[in-house]
Amino acid sequence: MEELEKAINNLANVILSAKIDSPWLNQKEAAAYLRMSISTFLKGDFKSHNLFEKGVSVERWNRNELDQEMLKR
């Protein structure tokens, strides 16, 4: 049992110290990524994604989609 506890603690430490490079950004991160103020970003009408129908009210923007949209403009 002690070995299992050690393994779980080691795994938890690795997960916490991992730098996750996700393409999903919150509103503040997306605006900063595009070097815009939040108000300007919101006026830009960029496509967002959420899981509202699943009961999760978190809105995210995809970095790759933001790049593609900025290339069009």
C-alpha positions, 0 to 999 in steps of 0.5 A: 500500500505504501508503494501505491501511495508513493506512485500516486504522489509521484504521478501527482507531482509530475502532472502539477509540474508539467507545462501543458501547451494547449491551443485552448485559450480563455478570453483574457489569454485570447485577447493577449494572444492577439495583442488586443484589449478585451473590449476590442477582442469582443468586438471582433466577433471571434468564434468561441466554443463552450460546453453549455449543453453539457452543463459546463459554462466555460468559453474557450477560443482555439489558437489555431482558429484565431490565427486563421481568422486573423489571416483572413482579415 
